[in-house]
Amino acid sequence: MPKNDHCSLLALAGAALAVGMLSGCTAQADPPGDVTTRLPSVEDPVAQVALDEAEAHYGDLLREVTGLVDAATGVPAEWTSEYEASASGSDAGCAFSTERLRADVDVDAATWSEIADAVAPVLEGRGFTEPVEGDGTGGWLSLSAQDPSGAVFELRSKGRVDVDVDGALVSADGDCTLTH
């Protein structure tokens, strides 16, 4: 290989390495609605409900929480489904996630505190851990809790409010597929 070709390859490899290193250093913003709050992990999750009961069980929680948000803001919001409930896995390990409900409601810090205070006993009454507030990363207000099945409840706000439950271990007889 001629000397100039070798130098060109080295320069190209060095440039690619530099770009890769720089891209690793740039801040990546969380996609909207994806806020991570540290929760203690559930070591041995136990299914709380069967798959065919999961939508009603966790969906009732979402509707109760949306009612509390509406009461705190004083505005009955239009809550829309951003995505449908889903289940994945096998009958030995079937995970259920609720739909994500969203409302275009702007919540200030004082109202958020009122919402968090109202939601905490509801979650605890349904077997969830004491809720943990997020650290405000990216301007998001967030509240998370977990139940013995490993289900993670998340309520988030930044110019809108999102609420969902993700990753609940549910019992399934055979197929881990939701039927609507």
VENZILIN-V684729 format. One record per residue. N is the residue number from 0. SS is DSSP state (2 for helix, 1 for strand, 0 for the rest). NEAR is the number of other ideal C-beta (glycine too) atoms within 12 Angstrom. D_FIRST is the distance of its C-alpha to the first C-alpha in Angstrom with 1 decimal. Layout:
# VENZILIN-V684729
<<N & SS & NEAR & D_FIRST> <N & SS & NEAR & D_FIRST>>
This chain:
# VENZILIN-V684729
<<0 & 0 & 9 & 0.0> <1 & 0 & 8 & 3.8> <2 & 2 & 9 & 6.4> <3 & 2 & 10 & 8.4> <4 & 2 & 11 & 6.6> <5 & 2 & 12 & 6.7> <6 & 2 & 13 & 10.2> <7 & 2 & 14 & 11.2> <8 & 2 & 15 & 10.8> <9 & 2 & 15 & 12.7> <10 & 2 & 14 & 15.2> <11 & 2 & 14 & 15.8> <12 & 2 & 14 & 16.4> <13 & 2 & 14 & 18.6> <14 & 2 & 14 & 20.5> <15 & 2 & 14 & 21.1> <16 & 2 & 14 & 22.4> <17 & 2 & 14 & 24.6> <18 & 2 & 14 & 26.1> <19 & 2 & 13 & 26.8> <20 & 2 & 12 & 28.5> <21 & 2 & 11 & 30.5> <22 & 2 & 12 & 31.7> <23 & 2 & 11 & 32.9> <24 & 2 & 10 & 35.0> <25 & 0 & 10 & 36.7> <26 & 0 & 9 & 40.2> <27 & 0 & 11 & 40.7> <28 & 0 & 14 & 44.2> <29 & 0 & 20 & 46.1> <30 & 0 & 13 & 46.7> <31 & 0 & 18 & 50.3> <32 & 0 & 27 & 52.7> <33 & 0 & 21 & 50.3> <34 & 0 & 30 & 51.7> <35 & 0 & 19 & 51.2> <36 & 0 & 27 & 54.2> <37 & 0 & 16 & 54.1> <38 & 0 & 26 & 56.6> <39 & 0 & 16 & 57.4> <40 & 0 & 12 & 55.9> <41 & 0 & 23 & 58.3> <42 & 0 & 9 & 57.6> <43 & 0 & 10 & 59.6> <44 & 0 & 23 & 60.2> <45 & 0 & 17 & 63.3> <46 & 0 & 30 & 63.9> <47 & 0 & 27 & 66.8> <48 & 0 & 30 & 67.4> <49 & 1 & 24 & 66.6> <50 & 2 & 36 & 64.0> <51 & 2 & 23 & 66.8> <52 & 2 & 22 & 68.5> <53 & 2 & 38 & 65.4> <54 & 2 & 29 & 65.4> <55 & 2 & 18 & 69.1> <56 & 2 & 29 & 68.8> <57 & 2 & 40 & 65.8> <58 & 2 & 29 & 66.6> <59 & 2 & 20 & 70.0> <60 & 2 & 37 & 68.4> <61 & 2 & 40 & 66.3> <62 & 2 & 23 & 69.4> <63 & 2 & 26 & 71.4> <64 & 2 & 42 & 68.7> <65 & 2 & 37 & 68.4> <66 & 2 & 23 & 72.2> <67 & 2 & 30 & 71.9> <68 & 2 & 40 & 69.3> <69 & 2 & 25 & 71.6> <70 & 2 & 21 & 74.6> <71 & 2 & 29 & 72.8> <72 & 2 & 26 & 71.5> <73 & 0 & 13 & 74.8> <74 & 0 & 18 & 73.0> <75 & 0 & 14 & 72.8> <76 & 0 & 27 & 69.2> <77 & 0 & 15 & 67.8> <78 & 0 & 27 & 65.6> <79 & 1 & 19 & 63.0> <80 & 1 & 22 & 60.8> <81 & 1 & 23 & 57.1> <82 & 1 & 16 & 56.2> <83 & 0 & 18 & 58.2> <84 & 0 & 32 & 59.0> <85 & 1 & 28 & 56.7> <86 & 1 & 34 & 56.5> <87 & 1 & 21 & 53.7> <88 & 1 & 24 & 53.3> <89 & 1 & 18 & 55.6> <90 & 0 & 19 & 59.3> <91 & 0 & 15 & 58.2> <92 & 1 & 21 & 56.5> <93 & 1 & 32 & 57.3> <94 & 1 & 31 & 56.3> <95 & 1 & 43 & 58.2> <96 & 1 & 34 & 57.5> <97 & 0 & 38 & 60.0> <98 & 0 & 29 & 59.5> <99 & 1 & 32 & 58.5> <100 & 1 & 37 & 61.4> <101 & 1 & 28 & 60.8> <102 & 1 & 32 & 63.2> <103 & 0 & 20 & 62.6> <104 & 0 & 33 & 64.6> <105 & 0 & 19 & 63.7> <106 & 0 & 35 & 64.9> <107 & 0 & 16 & 65.5> <108 & 2 & 16 & 65.4> <109 & 2 & 13 & 69.2> <110 & 2 & 24 & 69.3> <111 & 2 & 31 & 66.3> <112 & 2 & 18 & 68.3> <113 & 2 & 21 & 71.2> <114 & 2 & 37 & 69.1> <115 & 2 & 32 & 67.6> <116 & 2 & 19 & 71.1> <117 & 2 & 27 & 72.4> <118 & 2 & 39 & 69.5> <119 & 2 & 26 & 69.4> <120 & 2 & 17 & 72.7> <121 & 2 & 30 & 71.8> <122 & 2 & 35 & 68.6> <123 & 2 & 18 & 70.3> <124 & 2 & 16 & 73.1> <125 & 0 & 29 & 70.6> <126 & 0 & 24 & 69.1> <127 & 0 & 35 & 66.1> <128 & 0 & 26 & 65.2> <129 & 0 & 21 & 66.2> <130 & 0 & 30 & 64.0> <131 & 1 & 26 & 61.3> <132 & 1 & 29 & 60.6> <133 & 0 & 28 & 57.0> <134 & 0 & 17 & 55.8> <135 & 0 & 18 & 55.6> <136 & 2 & 20 & 51.8> <137 & 2 & 22 & 51.0> <138 & 2 & 20 & 54.7> <139 & 0 & 31 & 55.5> <140 & 1 & 35 & 58.8> <141 & 1 & 38 & 58.6> <142 & 1 & 42 & 60.8> <143 & 1 & 37 & 59.7> <144 & 1 & 38 & 61.5> <145 & 1 & 34 & 61.0> <146 & 0 & 36 & 63.5> <147 & 0 & 21 & 63.7> <148 & 0 & 36 & 61.7> <149 & 0 & 33 & 58.7> <150 & 0 & 38 & 59.4> <151 & 1 & 39 & 58.2> <152 & 1 & 42 & 60.4> <153 & 1 & 40 & 58.8> <154 & 1 & 48 & 60.6> <155 & 1 & 43 & 58.5> <156 & 1 & 40 & 59.4> <157 & 0 & 30 & 57.6> <158 & 0 & 19 & 59.3> <159 & 0 & 27 & 60.1> <160 & 1 & 41 & 61.1> <161 & 1 & 42 & 59.3> <162 & 1 & 46 & 60.7> <163 & 1 & 38 & 59.6> <164 & 1 & 44 & 59.5> <165 & 1 & 34 & 56.4> <166 & 0 & 31 & 55.7> <167 & 1 & 45 & 59.2> <168 & 1 & 36 & 59.4> <169 & 1 & 42 & 62.0> <170 & 1 & 28 & 63.6> <171 & 0 & 28 & 63.0> <172 & 0 & 16 & 64.8> <173 & 0 & 14 & 62.1> <174 & 0 & 16 & 59.9> <175 & 0 & 26 & 58.4> <176 & 0 & 20 & 58.8> <177 & 0 & 26 & 60.9> <178 & 0 & 13 & 63.5> <179 & 0 & 10 & 64.7>>
